[in-house]
């Protein structure tokens, strides 16, 4: 793994679990750092305060979040943007794949990404398409859809990650020539 994909403690960046992704998304879209209760409120009903606090603290340990004491509560903030995170995870993924299967496997990876990219783009486009309202156009636009309903993964993250992956593979293959 490359040095840029490791946090300060030397741990590699990894993809996020479902709840971790939801917490990171809540913090990425927030304009300011949030307390645990504010994160729970942003997630909506059905989320346990202690579970959210535990996962936020684990994200701090992984150095994906920072926290500052504000009175008696911590306020949490992302240490990197969504795009920086996606790029780092994509870099690690490609590096690990090429390290495990050799440089010649890059062609197969490129072919696989080329086959999946149109489907991922179509799914993201469908998820973002405005749904007409029977009462006519609404005054406020619907919030962007970041999670596929079935898989609970960031939909846009998939598209951005694949695009980043293509860029990385192209750069890697050009350097080998």
N, C-alpha and C positions, 0 to 999 in steps of 0.2 A: 504494500500500500504506500502511496506517496505521502511525503511529509505534510502536504497541505490538507490531507484528508484525516489527519489525526488531531485530536484536541490536545490541550497542553499537558494532560496527564499521560499522553501516548496512546490512548484508546482510539481505536478506529471508529469512524462514524458508521452507523448502521441505519437501516430503514427503521421506521417507527411502527409500533404496534397501533391498533385501532384507537385506543384511548389517548396514547401519546400524540398521535396525529391530530386528534380533536383538540387537545390542549394547546399544541403548537399553533394550530390554525386560529384558535381563539386569541392567542397572543400576537400572532402575525397580523391579524386584521385590526387589532386594538391600536388606538393612537397613543396610548400611554401604558405604563406597566400596570398589572392587575394584581389584586390580592386573591387569595384562594377563593373567597366567597364571590368575588366578581367573576372569576373563571367559572365557578359552578353556575352562577346566574347566566353567564353567556352560553353555557352548554345546554341549559334548559332543564326541565324536570327529569328526575330519574338518576341523577348523579350524586354519589355519596361524597360529602365534604372530605372525610378522612382519606378516602381512596384518591380523590383528586389531589389532595395535599401530598400524599405519598408519591404519586407519579410525578408531580411537579418537582419534588425534591430529588427524585431519581434523575429527572432531566437536568437539574442543576449539577448533580454528580457527574453526569455524562458531558457536562459543559455545553449543553445546547441552550440552557437558560441561565440567566443571572438573576440575583435577587438582592433587594435592598430593604433594610428594616425601616418601616414607616410607622412610628409609634409602637404598637404591640404586634403589628402584622407585617409580614414580608410582602413586597410587591415584586412580581416576576416579570421578566422581559426576555425576549429572544436575544441570543448572542450573535445570531446570523440571520440574514433574510431568508425567506422561503427559497428564493432562487439560488442563493449561495449554498443552502443545505442540499437542494436537489442536485446541484452540480457536483458537490463533494461526494454524495452517495453514488451518483452515476459514475464518477471517476473511479471510485473504489470498486464498484461492481465490474466495470470493464477491466480494470487492472487485475482483479482477482481472477476473472475468466481467462484473460490472456496468459496470466502466470500459470494457471492450472492446466490449460489446454494448448499452450503454445501460440506463437504469433500467427501461424497459418490459420488458426481457428477464427481470426478476425474477419475473414471473408464470410464464414458461415454466420457469424454474429451479425454482420452487416446485412446479409440476406434475410435473416430472421427479423431484424428491426424493420427492414423495408417491407416485409410481408405484414407486419403488425401495425405499422404506422398509419396506413389509411383507415384501418378499423378503429384505432384509438382516436384519431382525429374526428372521425364520423361520430363516435360515441360522445366525445367532448362537445362537438357542435350540437348534437341532439340535446344534450344535457343543458346547454346554454341557450337554446332557442326559446324565445319568449312564447309563453302559452297565452293564446287570446282569451280574454275574459268575457263571459256572457254579458256583463254590464258595460262593456266597452273598454277603452284603454284606461289603465289606472294612472294616477298621478305620480306614484312612486314606483320606480323600477324594482323588479324582484331581485333579491340578493343573489349573487353568483352561486352556482352549485359547485361545491368543492368535493363532494363525496358521492360516489356511485351508491345508489340505494342498496344494491345487493352486496357489494363487496366492501363497503365502508373504507374505500381508498380514495385519496385525492384524485379526482378525474383530471383536472388541469395538471396536476403533478405528473401524471403518467405521460401526458403529451409533452410537457416541458422536459421531463426526464429522458424520453425517447429522443427528442431533438438534441439534447445535450449529448446523449450517447452517440448519436450519428456524427456529431462534430468531433467528438473524441476519437472515434474509430477512424474517421477520415484523416485527422491529424496524425494518428499513430501509423496508419498505413502509408501516408505520404512520407513520413520520416524513414520508414524501412526501405523505401525505393532508392 
